Structure formats: structure tokens, C-alpha cells
């Protein structure tokens, strides 16, 4: 079987390698140029991908995604390490800050490999180039889909791609792994179906490395929520790290964070992450807006809109990047497609479309829907911050989150449970089923602050100016 993959990002390349190992022939098409030749700093500085707006923003490969790569595509992990990626345990730094935060043997499940996204993608591309059955064509833009309407099917069937140069590529299956790009540009019928779009977020990111040439310190918990803003601190390759301030896209008062002096005045107000902004800045600051959560369905009311085409990762649904789930969700989605193709004949395109949609709905839609609910509550919380009020909500999951986001830094069991959920290792019900855990959440709820230590909104606005 010949599979065409549209998009050579993490989801597209992992999909290509996973399917090639099943014996399929895979061609990956991507409009952006390949990475430059050189070390990780050269790749980070000089590789431009106009088709990926978030290419230089903070990224992290979650433990669930790392575990899948290590098991199924170990060459990818080796390539990342060769390019300066470093082993990283996402809870080890936070445990060191606890009086009773001793490590446990099964904390190895929180392991991953840290690398800036351009470096990670360069490693994925190198691994794909060495995978039999995979051909990657970069700098090649798809102009549209080749379609036909089989007799009696009643819906368009995709048979390949039409490239900008007029070249036609035929395939038994086309996989849209084009990230946040809108696949409706290639297939207008998709654009006529309802698409759920949430409000969005704005990111203000800077990358650093130690100013004295030493290794980066131990990372704290990667995500902290404060009045009006969230702060993300994640490690990268080659002893680098990034610090991001995240605001609601409706918060006009904090748009000044795009200015360097305002960003540094603001981050200095937060005792936890402030030391991480004192290194040597690497590359330009990145300010990115329009980061919205969407969902695109190719099966509606039990009927495919199209056959011969499936959408994976962000091409199917985008989520809030604060949690770093996109890359890992795409890796999981690639495995799901592989499993469906093992059990479904591609010559029955309607059954393939329905089966893939049903499995996606069962395995990944709960994750997307849960994040959408979180977004709704967090936006409401920030809106209340802007009004000078306190947000109240009776949703049990949100209450657990509010307790866990600060209480987890005081209690190792709570932190591990929040990590298992947030890093996609187990589902929330399983994580919360441990004996005594619910009672511990209840105890912490009585005294855990709503936010980690930091300024109120008035102090933050004064710093931003």
C-alpha cells in the first residue's frame, strides 16, 4: 500500500516511520525547506518553517510520547541525544524542592528527552531518511487533493495529491498531518462542515542558556498558574531552556509583554521562575497569538464527508499548547492509525473512515474535550482576575486541578498523580484511585493557595507598563 503523508512535522514523520515498519510505502510531502547543515544551535537559529507558526516556541515531549518513541522508534531517541538532547525527568526537580520528596523507583516513568523543537524535528527527519520505505519531499507544496466519486459511494474518494508544479501523486491513503494548517484549503467540503473554535492564548517566549557556561540547574515543575498569567519553564537541548508567559488573547493589558524590558520586569516578580530568566538569551524573543483550540471531523452523523483521507494530530484537533500535549497526542494518533490499518482493508474506504473516526473518538476525544473544559474554566478565572474578583466553580475536576497545581508542590503523592494525568501516563480516574489520595486532596484544599507565589494583577500591570 502507498500512503501519502501531508506534513513533515513530528506527527507526519512518526506516522511515516510507523507505517513503513508495517511494510507500507510512504511518501511525505512538506512545503518548508529542510534544516541547515550544522549543530543544534545552527539548526535552531537558521531553520525557518513559515508553515509552522509555533516552531520556535517552547516545546516538550511528554513522557507518554517519549515512551512510545523509545519502544517503537528507538533510532529517533538516539538521534535526539546525538544532537545535544538530554535525558530529563519531569518531576525530579520539583521533588528536590520538597522536604520529603524522595525519589521512588517507578519515577522512571516520568522520563523524557529534552530538545528544542527544531532540533527534535531535525532528529526525526534524520531517522526518517534512514527508514526503509519512507521518502520525504521537502519544499514541495500540495495544491489540492485528487478525488473521484466511486459508483454508489456517494462521497468523494481521495486518490492522491496535486502538487504546485502540476505533478500528480497517487496513493491508497492520504494522511493529513499538516498541523494547525487548515486542510479545508485542499478539500473545500471539509470547510463547509461545522468546526468548533475556542478562544485563544498568547505566548511570550524567550530561550536561555547558562551565562557562565555551566549546565542548566534542575528544572522545577514545568507549569505554574498565577493571577492573569501562566508561566512555562521547560528544558531544551545543549543546556538550553525556555521561559514562556502565557495570557488570554483577550487580555489587552498584558500585550506589552512583547517588549523585552517589560517581559523581564514582569518575570522578576515571580520568585519561582525568576532565576530562569537570568541566563544568556539564545535567539530572538517570540510573541505568538491566535493559538486556538479547534476540532475538525471527517465523519459527521455516522457518515464520512470523504474517504481515502484521514486527519491526524493537530490536523484533527488542536489543544492548548501550555500542556505540551500536541506532539505526544500526534504520536499516539499515529499508532492508532497503524492499528486500524492492521485490522481494516483499505479497499473498503467507508469502513476505514468510520473505524478510524470511532477509535479516535474513543481514545483521543476525551483528552481533547477535557482540555477544552480546562480552557473554559481558566479563561473564566482570568476574566475574574481582570475584574478584580475571585472565580468560583463547582466542577470537581477543576477543583482538583486548583488544589493540585499548588498543593502538588507540597505533597509528593499529589504531584505524582497530577503528573500521571498531565503527562498522559494514565487516565484521571486511574490516577485518583490510589488509596488515600482523594482524602489528601481534601486536606490540601483547606490551605492550598489558589495561585503560586507571585504578584497581583495591579503589580503585574505596573511592571508591564
Secondary structure, 3 states (H helix, E strand, C coil): CEEEEECCCHHHHHHHHHHHCCCCEEEEEECCCCCCCCCHHHHHHHCCCCCCCCCCCCCCCCHHHHHHHHHHCHHHHHHHHHCCCEEEECCHHHHHCCCCCCCCHHHHHHEEEECCHHHHHHHHHHHHHCCCCEEEEECCCEEEEEEECCCCCCCEEEEEEEECCCCEEECCEEEECCCCCCHHHCCHHHHCCCCEEEEEEEEEEEEEECCCCCCCCCCCCCEEEECCEEEEEEECCCCEEEEEEEEECCCHHHHHHHCHHHHHHHHCCCHHHHHHHCCEEEEEEEEEEEEEEEECCCEECCEECEECEEECHHHCECCCHHHCHHHHHHHHHHHHHHHHHHHCCCCCHHHHHHHHHHHHHHHCHHHHHHHHHHHHHHHHHHHHHHHCCCCCCCCHHHHHHHHHHHHCCCCHHHHHHHHHHHCCCCCHHHHCCCCCHHHHHHHHHCCCCCCCCCCCHHHHHHHHC
